[in-house]
Amino acid sequence: MKIAVGSDHAGFELKTYVVEWLRKNGHEVVDMGPFSEESVDYPDYARKVGESVAEGSSNQGVLLCGTGIGVSISANKVKGVRAALACRPEFATLAREHNDANVICFSARFTDRETIAKSLENWFAASFEGGRHERRVNKIEPCC
C-alpha cells in the first residue's frame, strides 16, 4: 500500500518513526515533508497529504502535528478526505470501520510511539463496514 506521510515541525521526529514503521511493515511511503525541525505551517503539509490521497496517488495518509487537531482540520478541507484524529488504537479501528477514514492523524505531543504503532496496526487491519455507516459517510461530503 502507498502511504503519504506529513507533519509540521512538532511532528517531525515522530514522522520519522512512522515512516520507518510503515516501510518495515511493507508499505511504500511518500514522505511529503517537512525534512527538518525548522518551523513550518501544518496546513501546507496536511494539504499535500490530503491531495495525494484524494487524487489517488496514495492509498491512505498519515499526518502529525503538536496536537493532531490542526492537521485533521486542514486535511478535511480537501474534497474526498476523511481525516480522523486517533488518540487511542481503538479510535483508529473505529475511524476505518465506521467513518471510512482515509487519513489518520496523531498528536506528536500527547501520543507515544507504542500507541502510534498499535493504532497503525489497527488502522491497516480494519476495513469499512458499510451498511448504516455508508449512509452517514455519504452525508459528510461538502455541501457547497
C-alpha positions as CSV (number, residue, x, y, z in Angstrom):
1,M,0.0,0.0,0.0
2,K,1.2,3.5,-0.8
3,I,1.0,5.9,2.2
4,A,1.5,9.6,2.1
5,V,3.0,11.0,5.3
6,G,3.4,14.5,6.5
7,S,3.8,16.6,9.6
8,D,4.8,20.0,10.9
9,H,7.9,20.8,12.9
10,A,6.4,19.5,16.1
11,G,5.6,16.2,14.5
12,F,8.9,15.8,12.6
13,E,10.6,13.4,15.0
14,L,7.6,11.1,15.2
15,K,7.0,11.4,11.5
16,T,10.5,9.9,11.0
17,Y,9.4,7.0,13.3
18,V,6.2,6.5,11.4
19,V,8.0,6.4,8.0
20,E,10.3,3.7,9.3
21,W,7.5,1.7,10.8
22,L,5.5,1.9,7.6
23,R,8.4,0.7,5.5
24,K,9.3,-2.0,8.0
25,N,5.7,-3.2,7.7
26,G,5.8,-3.4,3.9
27,H,4.3,-0.1,2.8
28,E,5.5,2.2,0.2
29,V,6.0,5.7,1.7
30,V,5.7,9.1,0.1
31,D,7.2,11.5,2.6
32,M,5.6,14.9,1.9
33,G,7.8,16.6,4.5
34,P,9.0,18.6,6.2
35,F,12.6,17.3,6.3
36,S,13.8,19.1,9.4
37,E,12.6,20.5,12.7
38,E,12.6,24.1,11.3
39,S,9.3,25.8,11.9
40,V,6.7,25.2,9.2
41,D,2.9,25.7,8.8
42,Y,0.9,22.4,9.3
43,P,-1.8,23.3,6.7
44,D,0.7,23.1,3.9
45,Y,1.7,19.5,4.7
46,A,-1.9,18.4,5.5
47,R,-3.0,19.7,2.1
48,K,-0.2,17.8,0.3
49,V,-1.1,14.6,2.0
50,G,-4.8,15.1,1.5
51,E,-4.5,15.9,-2.2
52,S,-2.3,12.8,-2.7
53,V,-5.0,10.6,-1.1
54,A,-7.9,12.4,-2.8
55,E,-6.4,12.2,-6.3
56,G,-5.4,8.5,-5.8
57,S,-1.7,9.0,-5.9
58,S,-1.6,7.4,-2.4
59,N,-4.0,4.9,-0.9
60,Q,-4.1,6.5,2.6
61,G,-2.3,9.2,4.6
62,V,-0.8,9.7,8.0
63,L,-0.4,13.2,9.5
64,L,1.2,14.5,12.7
65,C,1.3,17.9,14.4
66,G,1.6,19.0,18.0
67,T,-2.0,18.1,18.9
68,G,-3.1,16.4,15.7
69,I,-6.1,18.7,15.6
70,G,-4.6,21.2,13.1
71,V,-3.7,18.6,10.5
72,S,-7.1,16.9,11.0
73,I,-9.0,20.1,10.3
74,S,-6.7,21.1,7.4
75,A,-6.8,17.7,5.7
76,N,-10.6,17.6,6.0
77,K,-10.8,20.7,3.8
78,V,-9.6,18.6,0.8
79,K,-12.6,17.1,-1.0
80,G,-12.7,13.4,-0.7
81,V,-10.6,13.3,2.5
82,R,-11.9,11.9,5.7
83,A,-9.2,12.5,8.3
84,A,-9.6,11.2,11.8
85,L,-7.5,12.0,14.9
86,A,-6.6,8.8,16.7
87,C,-5.8,9.3,20.4
88,R,-6.0,5.6,21.1
89,P,-5.8,2.5,19.0
90,E,-9.5,1.9,19.3
91,F,-10.1,5.2,17.6
92,A,-8.1,4.1,14.6
93,T,-10.1,0.9,14.3
94,L,-13.4,2.8,14.5
95,A,-12.3,5.5,12.2
96,R,-11.8,2.9,9.4
97,E,-14.8,0.7,10.3
98,H,-17.4,3.4,10.8
99,N,-16.1,6.5,9.0
100,D,-14.1,5.1,6.2
101,A,-11.4,7.5,7.1
102,N,-8.6,7.6,4.6
103,V,-6.2,9.8,6.6
104,I,-5.2,9.1,10.2
105,C,-3.8,11.9,12.4
106,F,-1.7,11.8,15.5
107,S,-0.7,14.2,18.3
108,A,3.1,14.4,18.5
109,R,2.9,15.9,22.0
110,F,0.4,13.6,23.5
111,T,0.9,10.2,21.7
112,D,3.8,7.9,22.3
113,R,5.4,5.6,19.8
114,E,3.8,2.4,21.1
115,T,0.3,3.9,20.8
116,I,1.0,5.1,17.3
117,A,2.3,1.7,16.3
118,K,-0.7,-0.1,17.7
119,S,-3.0,2.5,16.1
120,L,-1.4,1.9,12.7
121,E,-1.7,-1.8,13.2
122,N,-5.4,-1.4,13.9
123,W,-5.9,1.1,11.1
124,F,-4.5,-1.3,8.5
125,A,-6.3,-4.4,9.9
126,A,-9.7,-2.7,9.9
127,S,-12.0,-2.1,6.9
128,F,-15.1,-0.1,6.3
129,E,-18.2,-1.9,7.5
130,G,-20.6,-0.1,5.1
131,G,-24.3,-0.6,5.9
132,R,-25.7,2.1,8.1
133,H,-22.3,3.7,8.2
134,E,-22.2,4.2,4.5
135,R,-25.3,6.3,4.5
136,R,-23.7,8.5,7.1
137,V,-20.4,8.8,5.4
138,N,-22.2,9.8,2.2
139,K,-23.6,12.8,4.1
140,I,-20.1,14.0,5.0
141,E,-19.3,15.4,1.5
142,P,-19.1,19.2,1.3
143,C,-22.5,20.8,0.8
144,C,-21.1,23.9,-1.0
